[in-house]
Amino acid sequence: MTRPETRGRWRRVALVPLFGVLFWIAAIAASTIPNLLMLGVNVHGLSLASYAGDPVQHVAPLSQRPVQDLERGSNGVNPTPSTTGIPPDLRTFPSATPSSTTNPAPTPSASPLPIPSPTPLPSILPIPTPTPSPSKAAISGQVMDTVTRLPIVGATVSLGPTAATTTTDVNGNYSLAANPGTYTVTASAAGYSNASQTVTVNGAQNQIVNFKLVGLTATGSIKGMVTDNVTATAIAGATVSLSNGLTTITDVLGNYSFPAVLYGTYAITASAIGYVGQSQPVTVKPGHLTTLNFQLGR
C-alpha cells in the first residue's frame, strides 16, 4: 500500500511545475492587458511546495514582476509591460487601450442678435404745386381841374371793359385793383368833360394814371372844315393844330374838331401835303362852340 501512495504523490508533485509554468505565462499575459485583470489574487509568498502540500521541499517562488504589475493595475496605473525575459514572439502586444486625446468641446460663440431693419415709412405722395394765380395789379392816380390845378373830389373813375368803379377822395386820389391786362380808364365829374386813357398793367404792377378834367364853364369847343380853295373839295388827312399843343386830323369829309378847349385866344393852323398852310387866330369862350374853316391853295 505504501508504494502506490508514493507513486500517486509523485504524480501530483510532477504536475506542480506544469501548473507553475502555465500560471507564470498567464500572469505575464495579464500584465500586458490591464483591462482583463478582473480577479484580484494575492500571490505573495505562493510557492509550488505549499501548493503541493509538501512542507519539506520548497520550489523557488514566482517572479514578483507579475505581482507588481497586478498591484499597479489595481491602483489605476497602466503598467508598462517589460520585455525583459519574454520570448520574442510574446514581446509585441497591441496597446491595451489607445489613448485618445479629448478635444475640448468648442464653446459656442454667441450669435449676434439680428438688428431689425427699420420699417420703411410709407412713401409720401408729392403734393402738386398749385399754379399760382396772376398777382393782382393796381391802377391809381389823381383827378384834378385843368385850369385851377385843384383836386376834384367825388370824381368817378371806371375801369373798362370791367365794371369796376371808384370815386376820388378829398385829395382827388383813387385806386382800382385789376388783373394783368389792358384797360380803358375813364374819369368823369359833374361840370367837367370826361377824359379816358388806355393803360396796360403787368403782374403786380401799380400803374399810375392821372387825369386833368376841363370844366364845362371854363372851356369851349372849336370845329371846322378844310377844303381846296379852287375846287372846294374836302381835303382829307389835313393837320389842324392849336398853339396850346392840341392837334387833330381831318376826316374823309375834311372835318375837324376840338371838343374841349380852355377859354382863351389861340393861333390855329391847317396844313396838307401839296397845299400851302394857313394860320388864323381864334378865341375860345367857356361853354361856346367856335367854327373856323380853312381853304387851302396850291
C-alpha positions in Angstrom: 0.0 0.0 0.0 2.9 2.3 0.6 4.2 2.2 -3.0 1.0 3.1 -4.8 0.5 6.0 -2.4 4.1 7.2 -3.0 3.6 6.9 -6.8 0.4 9.0 -6.6 2.2 11.6 -4.6 4.9 11.9 -7.2 2.4 12.3 -9.9 0.9 15.3 -8.1 4.3 16.7 -7.5 5.1 16.4 -11.2 2.1 18.4 -12.1 3.1 21.4 -9.9 5.9 22.6 -12.3 3.5 22.4 -15.2 0.9 24.5 -13.4 3.6 26.9 -12.3 4.7 27.5 -15.9 1.1 27.9 -17.1 0.4 30.3 -14.2 3.6 32.3 -15.0 2.6 32.6 -18.7 -0.9 33.7 -17.7 0.5 36.3 -15.3 2.8 37.7 -18.0 -0.1 37.9 -20.4 -2.4 39.5 -17.9 0.2 42.1 -17.0 0.2 43.3 -20.6 -3.6 43.6 -20.7 -4.7 45.5 -17.6 -8.3 45.8 -18.6 -8.6 42.0 -18.4 -7.5 41.9 -14.8 -10.8 41.2 -13.2 -9.6 38.7 -10.5 -7.7 40.2 -7.5 -5.4 37.3 -6.3 -2.9 37.8 -3.7 0.1 35.7 -4.8 2.6 37.0 -2.3 4.5 34.1 -0.9 2.9 31.5 -3.1 5.2 28.5 -3.8 5.0 25.2 -5.5 5.7 23.4 -2.3 2.8 25.0 -0.5 0.5 24.2 -3.4 1.6 20.6 -3.3 1.2 20.4 0.4 4.8 19.4 0.9 6.4 21.2 3.9 9.8 19.8 3.2 10.6 20.6 -0.4 10.4 24.2 -1.5 10.4 25.5 -5.0 11.6 28.9 -5.9 8.8 31.5 -5.7 7.3 33.0 -8.7 8.7 36.2 -10.1 7.4 39.3 -8.3 7.1 41.2 -11.6 3.6 39.9 -12.3 2.6 40.7 -8.8 3.9 44.3 -9.1 2.1 44.7 -12.4 -1.1 43.4 -10.8 -0.7 45.9 -8.0 -0.1 48.7 -10.4 -3.2 47.7 -12.4 -5.3 47.6 -9.2 -4.1 51.1 -8.3 -5.4 52.5 -11.6 -1.9 52.8 -13.1 -1.4 51.3 -16.5 1.6 49.1 -16.1 4.3 49.4 -18.6 5.0 45.9 -19.9 8.6 44.8 -19.6 10.0 42.8 -22.4 13.0 41.5 -20.4 13.0 37.8 -20.3 9.9 37.4 -22.5 10.2 35.3 -25.7 10.4 37.3 -28.9 7.0 36.1 -30.0 5.4 37.4 -26.9 7.1 40.8 -26.7 4.7 42.6 -29.0 1.2 43.1 -27.9 -1.4 45.6 -29.0 -1.8 48.6 -26.8 -4.5 47.9 -24.2 -6.4 51.0 -24.5 -5.4 53.5 -27.1 -5.1 56.9 -25.5 -7.4 59.3 -27.1 -6.9 63.0 -26.9 -10.1 64.5 -25.7 -10.6 67.7 -27.6 -12.4 70.3 -25.6 -15.9 70.9 -26.8 -15.9 74.2 -28.7 -17.6 76.9 -26.8 -20.4 78.1 -28.9 -19.9 81.7 -29.8 -22.8 83.9 -29.1 -24.5 84.6 -32.4 -25.2 88.4 -32.7 -28.8 89.2 -32.5 -30.2 90.3 -35.8 -30.7 94.0 -35.9 -34.2 94.6 -37.2 -34.2 96.7 -40.3 -36.2 99.9 -39.9 -39.7 99.7 -41.2 -39.7 101.8 -44.3 -42.0 104.8 -44.0 -44.8 104.9 -46.5 -43.9 106.9 -49.4 -45.4 110.3 -49.3 -47.0 111.3 -52.5 -45.7 114.6 -53.7 -48.1 117.5 -53.2 -48.8 119.1 -56.5 -47.6 122.6 -56.7 -50.6 124.8 -57.2 -50.4 127.0 -60.3 -50.0 130.5 -58.9 -52.8 132.8 -59.9 -51.9 136.0 -61.6 -50.9 138.6 -59.0 -53.3 141.5 -58.6 -52.3 144.7 -60.2 -53.5 148.2 -59.3 -54.3 151.3 -61.2 -54.2 154.5 -59.2 -53.8 158.2 -59.7 -55.3 161.7 -59.1 -58.1 163.7 -60.8 -57.7 167.5 -60.9 -59.1 170.6 -62.6 -57.1 171.6 -65.7 -57.3 175.4 -65.1 -57.1 175.7 -61.3 -54.9 172.5 -60.7 -57.1 171.7 -57.7 -58.2 168.1 -56.9 -61.7 167.2 -58.0 -63.5 165.5 -55.1 -66.0 162.8 -55.8 -64.9 162.3 -59.4 -65.9 158.8 -60.8 -63.2 156.6 -62.2 -64.2 153.4 -64.1 -62.2 150.6 -65.5 -63.3 149.1 -68.8 -64.2 146.6 -70.0 -64.8 145.6 -66.4 -67.5 147.3 -64.4 -65.1 148.2 -61.6 -65.6 151.8 -60.4 -64.4 154.0 -57.6 -64.6 157.7 -56.5 -61.8 160.1 -55.6 -61.2 161.1 -52.0 -60.7 164.6 -50.6 -57.3 164.8 -52.3 -58.7 163.6 -55.7 -56.9 160.2 -55.4 -58.3 156.9 -56.5 -57.2 153.3 -56.7 -58.6 150.2 -58.5 -57.4 146.6 -58.3 -57.1 144.7 -61.6 -55.5 141.6 -63.1 -52.7 142.0 -65.6 -54.1 143.2 -68.9 -55.1 146.2 -70.9 -57.8 148.5 -69.8 -59.5 151.8 -70.6 -59.7 154.1 -67.6 -62.3 156.9 -67.7 -62.6 159.8 -65.3 -65.8 161.9 -65.1 -67.1 164.6 -62.8 -70.1 166.9 -62.8 -69.4 170.2 -64.6 -66.4 168.6 -66.4 -65.9 166.9 -69.7 -64.9 163.2 -69.5 -61.4 162.0 -70.1 -60.2 158.5 -71.0 -56.8 156.8 -71.2 -55.7 153.3 -72.3 -53.3 151.6 -69.9 -51.6 148.1 -69.8 -50.6 146.5 -66.5 -48.3 143.5 -65.9 -48.0 141.3 -62.9 -48.3 143.1 -59.6 -47.5 146.4 -61.2 -49.1 149.6 -59.8 -49.9 151.7 -62.8 -50.2 155.5 -62.2 -52.8 157.2 -64.3 -53.6 160.9 -63.6 -56.4 163.0 -65.1 -56.9 166.7 -65.7 -60.5 167.4 -66.4 -61.7 170.5 -68.2 -64.7 172.3 -66.7 -67.6 172.9 -69.0 -67.9 176.5 -67.8 -64.2 177.2 -68.5 -63.9 175.6 -71.9 -65.3 175.9 -75.3 -65.0 174.0 -78.5 -63.7 174.5 -82.0 -64.7 172.8 -85.2 -64.4 173.4 -88.9 -63.6 172.1 -92.4 -60.5 172.2 -94.6 -61.2 172.3 -98.4 -59.4 173.1 -101.7 -59.7 176.9 -102.4 -60.2 176.2 -106.2 -62.3 173.1 -106.4 -63.9 173.4 -102.9 -63.4 169.7 -102.4 -62.7 168.4 -99.0 -59.1 167.7 -98.0 -58.9 164.5 -96.0 -55.9 164.0 -93.7 -55.1 167.6 -93.3 -53.5 168.5 -90.0 -55.1 171.2 -87.7 -53.2 172.3 -84.6 -53.6 174.8 -81.8 -50.9 176.9 -80.4 -51.5 175.2 -77.0 -50.3 171.9 -78.4 -53.6 170.2 -79.4 -53.6 168.6 -82.8 -56.2 166.7 -84.9 -56.6 165.3 -88.4 -59.5 165.9 -90.8 -61.7 163.0 -91.8 -62.7 161.9 -95.3 -65.1 164.9 -95.4 -62.4 167.3 -94.4 -63.9 168.0 -91.0 -62.0 168.5 -87.7 -62.9 169.4 -84.1 -61.6 170.3 -80.7 -64.3 169.4 -78.3 -62.8 171.0 -75.2 -60.5 174.0 -75.3 -59.8 176.2 -72.3 -61.0 179.6 -72.7 -58.5 182.0 -74.2 -57.1 183.1 -77.6 -55.0 180.7 -79.7 -53.4 180.5 -83.1 -54.9 177.6 -85.2 -53.1 176.3 -88.2 -54.2 174.0 -91.1 -51.8 172.2 -93.4 -51.9 169.4 -96.0 -49.5 167.8 -98.4 -49.4 169.7 -101.7 -51.1 172.8 -100.2 -49.9 176.0 -98.6 -50.7 176.0 -95.0 -52.8 178.7 -93.3 -52.9 180.1 -89.7 -55.7 182.1 -88.0 -56.3 183.4 -84.5 -59.2 182.0 -82.5 -60.8 183.0 -79.2 -62.4 180.3 -77.1 -65.1 181.2 -74.7 -66.3 178.9 -71.9 -69.2 176.9 -73.0 -69.3 178.1 -76.5 -68.6 176.4 -79.9 -66.3 178.3 -82.3 -66.4 177.4 -86.0 -63.4 178.0 -88.1 -62.9 176.8 -91.7 -59.8 176.7 -93.9 -59.4 176.9 -97.7 -56.0 175.9 -98.8 -54.5 176.7 -102.1 -51.7 175.1 -104.1 
